[in-house]
Amino acid sequence: MDDNLRPKLQLVWGVLLVLAGGGMFFRIPQVMPQIKQIEYFAAVIPFIYFCMYFVAVFLIAGGARKLYLNTKRLKSDTPPKR
């Protein structure tokens, strides 16, 4: 197996994480009006907003970290510190 295959796959995974986080930022404003219509969630709407944006930020940050570390690994051919 190619030694550079794993970092390349991790780069793809990092891009997918960043795209998923970005997609959440665009999707949250479209979905929240539907969630607001559910009476059970009416009291916790601010918390739901916080949780959804929190997940989006961490998807982007995790993907960016993965992109940074694996790009560094591919350029230097040595494993970065974890």
N, CA, C and O atoms as a CHARMM CRD file, in Angstrom:
* protein
*
  328
    1    1 MET  N      0.83900  -1.17900   0.00000 PROA 1      0.00000
    2    1 MET  CA     0.00000   0.00000   0.00000 PROA 1      0.00000
    3    1 MET  C      0.88500   1.24300   0.00000 PROA 1      0.00000
    4    1 MET  O      1.90600   1.28800   0.68600 PROA 1      0.00000
    5    2 ASP  N      0.49600   2.22000  -0.75100 PROA 2      0.00000
    6    2 ASP  CA     1.26000   3.45800  -0.88200 PROA 2      0.00000
    7    2 ASP  C      1.29200   4.20500   0.45500 PROA 2      0.00000
    8    2 ASP  O      0.26500   4.35300   1.11700 PROA 2      0.00000
    9    3 ASP  N      2.48600   4.67400   0.84200 PROA 3      0.00000
   10    3 ASP  CA     2.61700   5.40800   2.10400 PROA 3      0.00000
   11    3 ASP  C      1.86000   6.73200   2.07300 PROA 3      0.00000
   12    3 ASP  O      1.46500   7.24100   3.12100 PROA 3      0.00000
   13    4 ASN  N      1.65700   7.28700   0.89600 PROA 4      0.00000
   14    4 ASN  CA     0.95300   8.56100   0.78300 PROA 4      0.00000
   15    4 ASN  C     -0.54800   8.39500   0.60000 PROA 4      0.00000
   16    4 ASN  O     -1.26700   9.38900   0.50500 PROA 4      0.00000
   17    5 LEU  N     -1.03500   7.16300   0.55100 PROA 5      0.00000
   18    5 LEU  CA    -2.46600   6.94600   0.34100 PROA 5      0.00000
   19    5 LEU  C     -3.28600   7.42800   1.53100 PROA 5      0.00000
   20    5 LEU  O     -4.31300   8.08400   1.35400 PROA 5      0.00000
   21    6 ARG  N     -2.84200   7.10900   2.73000 PROA 6      0.00000
   22    6 ARG  CA    -3.60000   7.51300   3.91200 PROA 6      0.00000
   23    6 ARG  C     -3.72900   9.03500   4.03100 PROA 6      0.00000
   24    6 ARG  O     -4.83700   9.52600   4.24500 PROA 6      0.00000
   25    7 PRO  N     -2.63600   9.80000   3.90100 PROA 7      0.00000
   26    7 PRO  CA    -2.80400  11.26100   3.95700 PROA 7      0.00000
   27    7 PRO  C     -3.69200  11.81000   2.84000 PROA 7      0.00000
   28    7 PRO  O     -4.41000  12.79000   3.03900 PROA 7      0.00000
   29    8 LYS  N     -3.64300  11.17900   1.66800 PROA 8      0.00000
   30    8 LYS  CA    -4.49500  11.62800   0.57000 PROA 8      0.00000
   31    8 LYS  C     -5.96600  11.38500   0.88800 PROA 8      0.00000
   32    8 LYS  O     -6.81600  12.23800   0.63200 PROA 8      0.00000
   33    9 LEU  N     -6.25800  10.21000   1.45100 PROA 9      0.00000
   34    9 LEU  CA    -7.63900   9.92100   1.85600 PROA 9      0.00000
   35    9 LEU  C     -8.08900  10.85100   2.97500 PROA 9      0.00000
   36    9 LEU  O     -9.24200  11.28100   3.00600 PROA 9      0.00000
   37   10 GLN  N     -7.17800  11.15900   3.89300 PROA 10     0.00000
   38   10 GLN  CA    -7.50000  12.08000   4.97200 PROA 10     0.00000
   39   10 GLN  C     -7.75100  13.49100   4.43500 PROA 10     0.00000
   40   10 GLN  O     -8.57200  14.22300   4.98700 PROA 10     0.00000
   41   11 LEU  N     -7.05500  13.87600   3.36500 PROA 11     0.00000
   42   11 LEU  CA    -7.32100  15.17100   2.72900 PROA 11     0.00000
   43   11 LEU  C     -8.73700  15.20800   2.16100 PROA 11     0.00000
   44   11 LEU  O     -9.45300  16.19800   2.31200 PROA 11     0.00000
   45   12 VAL  N     -9.12700  14.12500   1.51200 PROA 12     0.00000
   46   12 VAL  CA   -10.48400  14.05000   0.96400 PROA 12     0.00000
   47   12 VAL  C    -11.50800  14.12700   2.08500 PROA 12     0.00000
   48   12 VAL  O    -12.51700  14.82100   1.96500 PROA 12     0.00000
   49   13 TRP  N    -11.24900  13.41300   3.17300 PROA 13     0.00000
   50   13 TRP  CA   -12.15800  13.42400   4.32200 PROA 13     0.00000
   51   13 TRP  C    -12.22400  14.83200   4.92300 PROA 13     0.00000
   52   13 TRP  O    -13.30100  15.28500   5.31200 PROA 13     0.00000
   53   14 GLY  N    -11.09700  15.51800   5.00000 PROA 14     0.00000
   54   14 GLY  CA   -11.07000  16.88700   5.51700 PROA 14     0.00000
   55   14 GLY  C    -11.89100  17.82900   4.65700 PROA 14     0.00000
   56   14 GLY  O    -12.62000  18.67400   5.17600 PROA 14     0.00000
   57   15 VAL  N    -11.77500  17.68700   3.34600 PROA 15     0.00000
   58   15 VAL  CA   -12.57500  18.52400   2.43500 PROA 15     0.00000
   59   15 VAL  C    -14.06100  18.24500   2.64300 PROA 15     0.00000
   60   15 VAL  O    -14.86900  19.17300   2.67200 PROA 15     0.00000
   61   16 LEU  N    -14.42200  16.98400   2.78700 PROA 16     0.00000
   62   16 LEU  CA   -15.82300  16.62800   3.01000 PROA 16     0.00000
   63   16 LEU  C    -16.34700  17.19900   4.32600 PROA 16     0.00000
   64   16 LEU  O    -17.49300  17.64500   4.39200 PROA 16     0.00000
   65   17 LEU  N    -15.52700  17.19100   5.37000 PROA 17     0.00000
   66   17 LEU  CA   -15.94500  17.77200   6.64300 PROA 17     0.00000
   67   17 LEU  C    -16.18500  19.27600   6.51400 PROA 17     0.00000
   68   17 LEU  O    -17.18300  19.79500   7.01400 PROA 17     0.00000
   69   18 VAL  N    -15.26500  19.97200   5.84000 PROA 18     0.00000
   70   18 VAL  CA   -15.42000  21.41400   5.65500 PROA 18     0.00000
   71   18 VAL  C    -16.68000  21.70700   4.84100 PROA 18     0.00000
   72   18 VAL  O    -17.42800  22.62900   5.16700 PROA 18     0.00000
   73   19 LEU  N    -16.91700  20.93500   3.79500 PROA 19     0.00000
   74   19 LEU  CA   -18.11900  21.13300   2.97800 PROA 19     0.00000
   75   19 LEU  C    -19.39700  20.85000   3.76900 PROA 19     0.00000
   76   19 LEU  O    -20.39300  21.55500   3.61100 PROA 19     0.00000
   77   20 ALA  N    -19.37300  19.82700   4.61300 PROA 20     0.00000
   78   20 ALA  CA   -20.55000  19.51400   5.43400 PROA 20     0.00000
   79   20 ALA  C    -20.83300  20.64700   6.41800 PROA 20     0.00000
   80   20 ALA  O    -21.98900  21.01800   6.62100 PROA 20     0.00000
   81   21 GLY  N    -19.78400  21.19600   7.02900 PROA 21     0.00000
   82   21 GLY  CA   -19.96800  22.32000   7.94200 PROA 21     0.00000
   83   21 GLY  C    -20.49600  23.54600   7.23100 PROA 21     0.00000
   84   21 GLY  O    -21.38600  24.23100   7.73500 PROA 21     0.00000
   85   22 GLY  N    -19.94600  23.82400   6.05700 PROA 22     0.00000
   86   22 GLY  CA   -20.44000  24.95500   5.26800 PROA 22     0.00000
   87   22 GLY  C    -21.88200  24.75800   4.83400 PROA 22     0.00000
   88   22 GLY  O    -22.67700  25.69800   4.83400 PROA 22     0.00000
   89   23 GLY  N    -22.20900  23.53200   4.46700 PROA 23     0.00000
   90   23 GLY  CA   -23.58100  23.22500   4.09100 PROA 23     0.00000
   91   23 GLY  C    -24.55200  23.42800   5.23700 PROA 23     0.00000
   92   23 GLY  O    -25.68700  23.85600   5.03000 PROA 23     0.00000
   93   24 MET  N    -24.10700  23.12100   6.44400 PROA 24     0.00000
   94   24 MET  CA   -24.97000  23.34200   7.61200 PROA 24     0.00000
   95   24 MET  C    -25.25800  24.82300   7.80300 PROA 24     0.00000
   96   24 MET  O    -26.37700  25.19000   8.16000 PROA 24     0.00000
   97   25 PHE  N    -24.25900  25.68800   7.57000 PROA 25     0.00000
   98   25 PHE  CA   -24.47300  27.12200   7.72600 PROA 25     0.00000
   99   25 PHE  C    -25.55700  27.62900   6.77400 PROA 25     0.00000
  100   25 PHE  O    -26.31800  28.53400   7.11900 PROA 25     0.00000
  101   26 PHE  N    -25.62500  27.04100   5.57200 PROA 26     0.00000
  102   26 PHE  CA   -26.65500  27.45200   4.62700 PROA 26     0.00000
  103   26 PHE  C    -27.99400  26.78000   4.90300 PROA 26     0.00000
  104   26 PHE  O    -29.04600  27.33400   4.58300 PROA 26     0.00000
  105   27 ARG  N    -27.96000  25.61500   5.48300 PROA 27     0.00000
  106   27 ARG  CA   -29.19000  24.84800   5.69300 PROA 27     0.00000
  107   27 ARG  C    -29.94100  25.23800   6.97900 PROA 27     0.00000
  108   27 ARG  O    -31.16800  25.15700   7.02400 PROA 27     0.00000
  109   28 ILE  N    -29.22000  25.65400   8.00700 PROA 28     0.00000
  110   28 ILE  CA   -29.85200  25.96500   9.29600 PROA 28     0.00000
  111   28 ILE  C    -30.96100  27.01100   9.14800 PROA 28     0.00000
  112   28 ILE  O    -32.05300  26.79200   9.67200 PROA 28     0.00000
  113   29 PRO  N    -30.73700  28.14200   8.45800 PROA 29     0.00000
  114   29 PRO  CA   -31.83000  29.12400   8.33500 PROA 29     0.00000
  115   29 PRO  C    -33.05100  28.58400   7.57600 PROA 29     0.00000
  116   29 PRO  O    -34.15600  29.09500   7.75700 PROA 29     0.00000
  117   30 GLN  N    -32.87200  27.57700   6.74300 PROA 30     0.00000
  118   30 GLN  CA   -33.99600  27.00600   6.01400 PROA 30     0.00000
  119   30 GLN  C    -34.79000  26.02200   6.86800 PROA 30     0.00000
  120   30 GLN  O    -35.99800  25.86700   6.68700 PROA 30     0.00000
  121   31 VAL  N    -34.10900  25.36100   7.79700 PROA 31     0.00000
  122   31 VAL  CA   -34.74400  24.31000   8.58900 PROA 31     0.00000
  123   31 VAL  C    -35.37800  24.86400   9.87200 PROA 31     0.00000
  124   31 VAL  O    -36.37600  24.32600  10.35400 PROA 31     0.00000
  125   32 MET  N    -34.81100  25.91700  10.41300 PROA 32     0.00000
  126   32 MET  CA   -35.29500  26.41700  11.69800 PROA 32     0.00000
  127   32 MET  C    -36.75700  26.85100  11.69800 PROA 32     0.00000
  128   32 MET  O    -37.43100  26.62200  12.70300 PROA 32     0.00000
  129   33 PRO  N    -37.29600  27.46200  10.63900 PROA 33     0.00000
  130   33 PRO  CA   -38.73700  27.77400  10.66600 PROA 33     0.00000
  131   33 PRO  C    -39.60900  26.52500  10.81500 PROA 33     0.00000
  132   33 PRO  O    -40.66400  26.57900  11.44700 PROA 33     0.00000
  133   34 GLN  N    -39.17900  25.41400  10.24400 PROA 34     0.00000
  134   34 GLN  CA   -39.93900  24.17500  10.39300 PROA 34     0.00000
  135   34 GLN  C    -39.85700  23.66100  11.82500 PROA 34     0.00000
  136   34 GLN  O    -40.84000  23.14900  12.36100 PROA 34     0.00000
  137   35 ILE  N    -38.68700  23.79700  12.44300 PROA 35     0.00000
  138   35 ILE  CA   -38.52800  23.34500  13.82700 PROA 35     0.00000
  139   35 ILE  C    -39.31900  24.24200  14.76700 PROA 35     0.00000
  140   35 ILE  O    -39.87200  23.76600  15.75900 PROA 35     0.00000
  141   36 LYS  N    -39.37800  25.54100  14.46300 PROA 36     0.00000
  142   36 LYS  CA   -40.14000  26.47700  15.30500 PROA 36     0.00000
  143   36 LYS  C    -41.62800  26.14900  15.32600 PROA 36     0.00000
  144   36 LYS  O    -42.31300  26.47300  16.29700 PROA 36     0.00000
  145   37 GLN  N    -42.13200  25.52500  14.29500 PROA 37     0.00000
  146   37 GLN  CA   -43.55200  25.17800  14.23500 PROA 37     0.00000
  147   37 GLN  C    -43.91600  24.04000  15.17900 PROA 37     0.00000
  148   37 GLN  O    -45.09500  23.84700  15.47500 PROA 37     0.00000
  149   38 ILE  N    -42.94300  23.28800  15.65300 PROA 38     0.00000
  150   38 ILE  CA   -43.19000  22.18800  16.58300 PROA 38     0.00000
  151   38 ILE  C    -43.28400  22.78500  17.98700 PROA 38     0.00000
  152   38 ILE  O    -42.30000  23.31600  18.50300 PROA 38     0.00000
  153   39 GLU  N    -44.43600  22.70100  18.59300 PROA 39     0.00000
  154   39 GLU  CA   -44.67200  23.34200  19.89200 PROA 39     0.00000
  155   39 GLU  C    -43.75700  22.80400  20.98800 PROA 39     0.00000
  156   39 GLU  O    -43.39700  23.53800  21.90900 PROA 39     0.00000
  157   40 TYR  N    -43.39000  21.56500  20.90000 PROA 40     0.00000
  158   40 TYR  CA   -42.55200  20.93600  21.91800 PROA 40     0.00000
  159   40 TYR  C    -41.19900  21.63100  22.03200 PROA 40     0.00000
  160   40 TYR  O    -40.63600  21.70500  23.12400 PROA 40     0.00000
  161   41 PHE  N    -40.67100  22.14100  20.92500 PROA 41     0.00000
  162   41 PHE  CA   -39.35100  22.77900  20.90400 PROA 41     0.00000
  163   41 PHE  C    -39.40600  24.29500  21.06600 PROA 41     0.00000
  164   41 PHE  O    -38.35700  24.94000  21.02600 PROA 41     0.00000
  165   42 ALA  N    -40.55000  24.87300  21.24200 PROA 42     0.00000
  166   42 ALA  CA   -40.70000  26.33100  21.27500 PROA 42     0.00000
  167   42 ALA  C    -39.84400  26.98800  22.36300 PROA 42     0.00000
  168   42 ALA  O    -39.30300  28.07300  22.15000 PROA 42     0.00000
  169   43 ALA  N    -39.71900  26.35300  23.50400 PROA 43     0.00000
  170   43 ALA  CA   -38.98600  26.95400  24.62200 PROA 43     0.00000
  171   43 ALA  C    -37.47200  26.84400  24.46600 PROA 43     0.00000
  172   43 ALA  O    -36.73500  27.57500  25.12700 PROA 43     0.00000
  173   44 VAL  N    -37.00000  25.95600  23.61800 PROA 44     0.00000
  174   44 VAL  CA   -35.55800  25.72800  23.51500 PROA 44     0.00000
  175   44 VAL  C    -34.98300  26.09900  22.14700 PROA 44     0.00000
  176   44 VAL  O    -33.92200  25.60400  21.76700 PROA 44     0.00000
  177   45 ILE  N    -35.66600  26.95500  21.41600 PROA 45     0.00000
  178   45 ILE  CA   -35.19100  27.36000  20.08600 PROA 45     0.00000
  179   45 ILE  C    -33.79900  27.97600  20.13900 PROA 45     0.00000
  180   45 ILE  O    -32.97100  27.62300  19.29900 PROA 45     0.00000
  181   46 PRO  N    -33.48300  28.88400  21.08300 PROA 46     0.00000
  182   46 PRO  CA   -32.11500  29.42800  21.12100 PROA 46     0.00000
  183   46 PRO  C    -31.05200  28.34000  21.33700 PROA 46     0.00000
  184   46 PRO  O    -29.96900  28.40300  20.75400 PROA 46     0.00000
  185   47 PHE  N    -31.36000  27.36100  22.16100 PROA 47     0.00000
  186   47 PHE  CA   -30.42400  26.27700  22.40800 PROA 47     0.00000
  187   47 PHE  C    -30.22900  25.43300  21.14200 PROA 47     0.00000
  188   47 PHE  O    -29.11700  24.98600  20.86300 PROA 47     0.00000
  189   48 ILE  N    -31.29400  25.21500  20.38400 PROA 48     0.00000
  190   48 ILE  CA   -31.19400  24.45100  19.13700 PROA 48     0.00000
  191   48 ILE  C    -30.33800  25.20700  18.13300 PROA 48     0.00000
  192   48 ILE  O    -29.50700  24.60900  17.45000 PROA 48     0.00000
  193   49 TYR  N    -30.53800  26.53400  18.03900 PROA 49     0.00000
  194   49 TYR  CA   -29.68600  27.35000  17.17000 PROA 49     0.00000
  195   49 TYR  C    -28.21600  27.18400  17.57200 PROA 49     0.00000
  196   49 TYR  O    -27.35300  26.93600  16.72900 PROA 49     0.00000
  197   50 PHE  N    -27.95400  27.32200  18.85900 PROA 50     0.00000
  198   50 PHE  CA   -26.57900  27.21300  19.35200 PROA 50     0.00000
  199   50 PHE  C    -25.97500  25.85600  18.99100 PROA 50     0.00000
  200   50 PHE  O    -24.85300  25.78800  18.48900 PROA 50     0.00000
  201   51 CYS  N    -26.71100  24.78800  19.24400 PROA 51     0.00000
  202   51 CYS  CA   -26.19500  23.43900  18.98000 PROA 51     0.00000
  203   51 CYS  C    -25.90900  23.21500  17.50600 PROA 51     0.00000
  204   51 CYS  O    -24.88500  22.63300  17.14800 PROA 51     0.00000
  205   52 MET  N    -26.80000  23.67000  16.66200 PROA 52     0.00000
  206   52 MET  CA   -26.60400  23.44100  15.23200 PROA 52     0.00000
  207   52 MET  C    -25.40900  24.22200  14.69600 PROA 52     0.00000
  208   52 MET  O    -24.62100  23.69500  13.91100 PROA 52     0.00000
  209   53 TYR  N    -25.27300  25.48200  15.12100 PROA 53     0.00000
  210   53 TYR  CA   -24.12100  26.26400  14.67400 PROA 53     0.00000
  211   53 TYR  C    -22.82700  25.75400  15.30200 PROA 53     0.00000
  212   53 TYR  O    -21.76800  25.81500  14.67700 PROA 53     0.00000
  213   54 PHE  N    -22.90600  25.25200  16.52700 PROA 54     0.00000
  214   54 PHE  CA   -21.75100  24.67300  17.20200 PROA 54     0.00000
  215   54 PHE  C    -21.21700  23.47600  16.41400 PROA 54     0.00000
  216   54 PHE  O    -20.00900  23.34900  16.21100 PROA 54     0.00000
  217   55 VAL  N    -22.11600  22.60900  15.97500 PROA 55     0.00000
  218   55 VAL  CA   -21.72800  21.44200  15.17700 PROA 55     0.00000
  219   55 VAL  C    -21.10300  21.89700  13.85300 PROA 55     0.00000
  220   55 VAL  O    -20.09400  21.34200  13.41800 PROA 55     0.00000
  221   56 ALA  N    -21.70300  22.90400  13.21700 PROA 56     0.00000
  222   56 ALA  CA   -21.17800  23.39800  11.94500 PROA 56     0.00000
  223   56 ALA  C    -19.76200  23.94600  12.10700 PROA 56     0.00000
  224   56 ALA  O    -18.88900  23.67300  11.28300 PROA 56     0.00000
  225   57 VAL  N    -19.53700  24.71600  13.16800 PROA 57     0.00000
  226   57 VAL  CA   -18.20300  25.28700  13.40300 PROA 57     0.00000
  227   57 VAL  C    -17.18900  24.17900  13.64600 PROA 57     0.00000
  228   57 VAL  O    -16.07500  24.24400  13.12700 PROA 57     0.00000
  229   58 PHE  N    -17.54900  23.17000  14.42000 PROA 58     0.00000
  230   58 PHE  CA   -16.60600  22.09700  14.69700 PROA 58     0.00000
  231   58 PHE  C    -16.35300  21.20500  13.48300 PROA 58     0.00000
  232   58 PHE  O    -15.25900  20.65900  13.34400 PROA 58     0.00000
  233   59 LEU  N    -17.33100  21.04800  12.61100 PROA 59     0.00000
  234   59 LEU  CA   -17.07700  20.32000  11.36400 PROA 59     0.00000
  235   59 LEU  C    -16.05000  21.06700  10.51500 PROA 59     0.00000
  236   59 LEU  O    -15.12600  20.46200   9.97200 PROA 59     0.00000
  237   60 ILE  N    -16.21800  22.37700  10.40600 PROA 60     0.00000
  238   60 ILE  CA   -15.28500  23.17400   9.61700 PROA 60     0.00000
  239   60 ILE  C    -13.90600  23.17300  10.26500 PROA 60     0.00000
  240   60 ILE  O    -12.89900  23.00200   9.57700 PROA 60     0.00000
  241   61 ALA  N    -13.85000  23.36400  11.58200 PROA 61     0.00000
  242   61 ALA  CA   -12.55700  23.39200  12.27100 PROA 61     0.00000
  243   61 ALA  C    -11.84900  22.03900  12.19500 PROA 61     0.00000
  244   61 ALA  O    -10.64100  21.98700  11.96700 PROA 61     0.00000
  245   62 GLY  N    -12.57900  20.96300  12.38100 PROA 62     0.00000
  246   62 GLY  CA   -11.98400  19.62600  12.29900 PROA 62     0.00000
  247   62 GLY  C    -11.48800  19.30800  10.90400 PROA 62     0.00000
  248   62 GLY  O    -10.41600  18.72500  10.73800 PROA 62     0.00000
  249   63 GLY  N    -12.26500  19.68800   9.89700 PROA 63     0.00000
  250   63 GLY  CA   -11.84100  19.47000   8.51900 PROA 63     0.00000
  251   63 GLY  C    -10.62600  20.30900   8.16400 PROA 63     0.00000
  252   63 GLY  O     -9.71800  19.83700   7.48000 PROA 63     0.00000
  253   64 ALA  N    -10.60900  21.55600   8.62800 PROA 64     0.00000
  254   64 ALA  CA    -9.46300  22.43300   8.36100 PROA 64     0.00000
  255   64 ALA  C     -8.20300  21.89900   9.03700 PROA 64     0.00000
  256   64 ALA  O     -7.11700  21.93800   8.45900 PROA 64     0.00000
  257   65 ARG  N     -8.35100  21.40500  10.24900 PROA 65     0.00000
  258   65 ARG  CA    -7.21100  20.82700  10.96300 PROA 65     0.00000
  259   65 ARG  C     -6.67400  19.60800  10.20500 PROA 65     0.00000
  260   65 ARG  O     -5.46400  19.44400  10.04600 PROA 65     0.00000
  261   66 LYS  N     -7.59100  18.76600   9.74500 PROA 66     0.00000
  262   66 LYS  CA    -7.20600  17.56900   8.99100 PROA 66     0.00000
  263   66 LYS  C     -6.50600  17.95800   7.69000 PROA 66     0.00000
  264   66 LYS  O     -5.51400  17.33700   7.30800 PROA 66     0.00000
  265   67 LEU  N     -7.01300  18.97500   7.01500 PROA 67     0.00000
  266   67 LEU  CA    -6.37600  19.44800   5.78700 PROA 67     0.00000
  267   67 LEU  C     -4.97400  19.97000   6.07200 PROA 67     0.00000
  268   67 LEU  O     -4.03100  19.65000   5.34800 PROA 67     0.00000
  269   68 TYR  N     -4.83700  20.76400   7.11300 PROA 68     0.00000
  270   68 TYR  CA    -3.54100  21.35200   7.46000 PROA 68     0.00000
  271   68 TYR  C     -2.51200  20.26800   7.79300 PROA 68     0.00000
  272   68 TYR  O     -1.41100  20.26500   7.24200 PROA 68     0.00000
  273   69 LEU  N     -2.86800  19.35500   8.68900 PROA 69     0.00000
  274   69 LEU  CA    -1.91400  18.33400   9.12700 PROA 69     0.00000
  275   69 LEU  C     -1.52200  17.37600   8.00600 PROA 69     0.00000
  276   69 LEU  O     -0.35400  17.00600   7.88100 PROA 69     0.00000
  277   70 ASN  N     -2.48800  16.97800   7.19900 PROA 70     0.00000
  278   70 ASN  CA    -2.17400  16.00900   6.15500 PROA 70     0.00000
  279   70 ASN  C     -1.49000  16.64700   4.95200 PROA 70     0.00000
  280   70 ASN  O     -0.73200  15.97600   4.25200 PROA 70     0.00000
  281   71 THR  N     -1.74000  17.91200   4.70100 PROA 71     0.00000
  282   71 THR  CA    -0.97800  18.62400   3.67800 PROA 71     0.00000
  283   71 THR  C      0.46900  18.73100   4.11900 PROA 71     0.00000
  284   71 THR  O      1.39300  18.54500   3.32700 PROA 71     0.00000
  285   72 LYS  N      0.64800  19.03200   5.38600 PROA 72     0.00000
  286   72 LYS  CA     1.99500  19.11500   5.96100 PROA 72     0.00000
  287   72 LYS  C      2.69200  17.75100   5.86300 PROA 72     0.00000
  288   72 LYS  O      3.87700  17.67800   5.53700 PROA 72     0.00000
  289   73 ARG  N      1.95600  16.68200   6.14500 PROA 73     0.00000
  290   73 ARG  CA     2.51600  15.32600   6.09100 PROA 73     0.00000
  291   73 ARG  C      2.93300  14.95300   4.66500 PROA 73     0.00000
  292   73 ARG  O      3.98800  14.35300   4.45900 PROA 73     0.00000
  293   74 LEU  N      2.10900  15.30800   3.69500 PROA 74     0.00000
  294   74 LEU  CA     2.43400  14.99200   2.30800 PROA 74     0.00000
  295   74 LEU  C      3.65500  15.76700   1.81200 PROA 74     0.00000
  296   74 LEU  O      4.44700  15.25300   1.02300 PROA 74     0.00000
  297   75 LYS  N      3.79900  16.99900   2.27800 PROA 75     0.00000
  298   75 LYS  CA     4.93800  17.81300   1.83700 PROA 75     0.00000
  299   75 LYS  C      6.24600  17.37700   2.47500 PROA 75     0.00000
  300   75 LYS  O      7.29200  17.40200   1.82600 PROA 75     0.00000
  301   76 SER  N      6.19900  16.97400   3.75300 PROA 76     0.00000
  302   76 SER  CA     7.43500  16.64400   4.45600 PROA 76     0.00000
  303   76 SER  C      7.73000  15.14300   4.50600 PROA 76     0.00000
  304   76 SER  O      8.85200  14.75300   4.82900 PROA 76     0.00000
  305   77 ASP  N      6.76300  14.30900   4.19800 PROA 77     0.00000
  306   77 ASP  CA     6.92500  12.85100   4.25300 PROA 77     0.00000
  307   77 ASP  C      7.26100  12.32000   5.64200 PROA 77     0.00000
  308   77 ASP  O      7.79600  11.21900   5.77200 PROA 77     0.00000
  309   78 THR  N      6.95400  13.09000   6.67500 PROA 78     0.00000
  310   78 THR  CA     7.11600  12.60800   8.04500 PROA 78     0.00000
  311   78 THR  C      5.79300  12.83600   8.76200 PROA 78     0.00000
  312   78 THR  O      5.10900  13.82500   8.49800 PROA 78     0.00000
  313   79 PRO  N      5.42800  11.94100   9.65800 PROA 79     0.00000
  314   79 PRO  CA     4.14800  12.10700  10.34200 PROA 79     0.00000
  315   79 PRO  C      4.18200  13.29800  11.31100 PROA 79     0.00000
  316   79 PRO  O      5.14100  13.43900  12.06900 PROA 79     0.00000
  317   80 PRO  N      3.15200  14.15400  11.29700 PROA 80     0.00000
  318   80 PRO  CA     3.10400  15.25900  12.24600 PROA 80     0.00000
  319   80 PRO  C      2.74100  14.77100  13.63600 PROA 80     0.00000
  320   80 PRO  O      2.20400  13.67500  13.79900 PROA 80     0.00000
  321   81 LYS  N      3.03500  15.58800  14.63600 PROA 81     0.00000
  322   81 LYS  CA     2.67200  15.23300  16.01200 PROA 81     0.00000
  323   81 LYS  C      1.17000  15.28900  16.15500 PROA 81     0.00000
  324   81 LYS  O      0.51400  16.14200  15.55800 PROA 81     0.00000
  325   82 ARG  N      0.62100  14.37700  16.94700 PROA 82     0.00000
  326   82 ARG  CA    -0.82500  14.33200  17.14600 PROA 82     0.00000
  327   82 ARG  C     -1.22700  15.02200  18.40300 PROA 82     0.00000
  328   82 ARG  O     -2.41500  15.07700  18.72400 PROA 82     0.00000
